[in-house]
């Protein structure tokens, strides 16, 4: 009897990032009440955000997620830089998504659970999302457990003028994912 050989194909970096962004979008779709979700938005002044979600129930809060790929999370001052770059985004809720199995996971958790994940004013905290680290395996099927919220974000205080570029984008573009009522 012959052996069956697995033909596992790894996804390209672009495909992997897209797959992760799609799973994060699905996570936000389930989390928010009436979401409109934009994948890979190109908003002036809002760099590096892979997913934007607007919750049209209530105040219309804008959520944004930066997806990091790779086996190693940033460490030390890189974590502080990552949080600082995320904190300044003109969004109400901000998240960073990283693989669930990292070489230096404790550094990342320490930073996100500590004071560095909060805005200087104390109003707002960057959230941390883990995604299944083997998503670059094309054979892997995914489910709702592929993405988990590890550190819950807290709403940032934003002035209307800071949201102008985001609101302009949202008014001119159609969402990639929309919940129809």
N, C-alpha and C positions, 0 to 999 in steps of 0.2 A: 504494500500500500504506500503510495507516494505522499510526501509531506506537502502541506499547503503553505505557501510562502505569502506573507503579508506584503502588499504593495502600498505601504503607507507613504503618502506624499506630503511633504511639508509645504505649507503655504508660503508665498513670498511675503516680505515685510509689509508691503502695501495691502495684500489680501488679509494678512493677520490683523493689521490695524483696523481694516474695514470690518472684519468679523467681530473684533472686540467692541468697536464703536456701535455696531448693530446690537450686540448683547447688552451694552450699557443703555442704549436707547430703549430696548425692551424692558429693562429694569426700571427706567424712569417712567415708561408708559404704565407699568403696573403700580408704581408708587404714587403718581400724580392723579388727580381726579379727572381733569379734562385737558390732557396734554396735547400740545402741538410740538413735534420734534423735528429738528434740523440736523442732518448729518454733514460733517465737514463744512460748517458755515464759513463763508469768507466775509467777515465783518471788519471794516477798518478800525484799528485800535484794539481789536480783540484777537490776539494772536495765540495760536496753539490750542484752541478749543476744538475738540473733536465732535462733541455733541452739545447742542443747545436745546433745552426743553422749556416751554412756557406753559404754566398751569393756568388755564382760563377759568378755573373755578376760584372765585374770590378775587384777590388783588392782582392776579396776573404775574406772579413771581417768575423770574427767569433763572433757570438752573443751567450751569455749564460744567462740562467734564473734560479734563485733559487726560488722555490715555498715554501711559508710558509702556513701551515694549521693551523686552530684553530680560535676561536672567538676573541682572543686578540693579537694585534700586539705587538712587543717588544716596550718598552718605555724607555725614558731617555738614560742612557749609553748603554742599549741593542741595541737601534737603531744605535748609533754610532758604536758599535761593529759589527753589521750586515753589515753596509755600509763599514766599514774597511775590513771585511772579503771578501766582494764582490769586492771591489776596487782592491785587490791584485791578483785576478784571471787573468791568462794570456789569456785574451780575448779582442777583440777590443770594443765590446759593451756589457754592463752588465746591467742586470735587476733583480729586486726583484718583485715577484708576491704575492699579499696578497688578502684576502677576501675584498669585497667592503664595507661591513658593519662591522666595528670594534668598540669595546668598547672605544678604545683610538685613534681613527682615526686622530684627530688633532695633536697629538704628532708625528705621523708618517709623515703626510703631511708637518709639519714644518721642520722636519729633511731633507726630500727629496727635499723640495723647497729651503732649505738654503744651506749654504756653505759646510755642511758636506757631501753632495752627490757628491761633486767634488773631483777629485784627487788633492793632494797637489800641483802639478805643474800647476793646472788649465786646463790641457789637459785631458779631460775625465770626464764624469758624469754618475753616476748610475741612470738608469731609474726605474720608478715605474709603475707596471701593477696591475690593479684591476681585479679580477674575481668575478663572481656572487657568493655570499656567501652561497647559498643554493645548491651547486652542490653535496652535499652528499646525496641528495634526489634522489633515483634511478628512481623516476617517472618523474623527471624534464627533459624536452627536452631542448637542447641547440641550440643557434644560434650564429651568428657573434657578437652579442652584449654581449655575456657572458664574454668577455675579452676586456678590454679597457686600452689604454696607458694613464696614468695620468701625469707622468713626463717623457719627452723625454730624452733618454740617449744621451750622446755625446761621440764621438770616443776617446778611450784611446790610448796613444802612447805606442807601444810595440816594443821591439827589437826582431829580429828574433830568438835569442837564448831562449827568454822567451816563444815562441810559440812552441818550439821543441816537448814537450810531447803531445800537442794538435795535431800538424801536424802528429806525428807518429801514434796516435790513428786514426785520420781521414784517413790515407793512408792504415791502416790495417782493418778497419771496414766498413761495408756497412751501408749506412744511412737507418733509419726506414721510412723516408718520402723523396721522391725525385720528383722534377718536371722534367718530361721528355719533351724534346723539339722536 
